[in-house]
């Protein structure tokens, strides 16, 4: 079966690429989402759960910034199978930007002059943007490119 470069990246160098590009980001992101529900619902600005949420936001933001930089070194060598392949790879890559913004906000480098309630809304919106981009990447990444290209897709060397 032909596959997108997104899936090729995950499939290559098993199990390491799966762990580095999928497992760690998903585990961190899902944990951040879970804590975010409590932080927003209870409007927590202090306490251990808010502190954990803050640390998690910094960790995933910095981690995904590293992934973003790695992806920028991979992307120039990609021969795109179809537009679906392009959407999958770029959605995954750009998903790091909202997380970087969360990390910078949690470190006090972005949105310094904002009220805590405003920061909470921004944090929630940035996390939502990451989730949308991540799910777009996963959905488009699982599409067989030959369906779009009429059988001309390729799963050739990904060099990822």
Helices and strands as residue ranges (DSSP letters): H 5-11, H 16-18, I 19-23, H 24-42, H 48-75, H 83-106, H 116-141, H 145-149
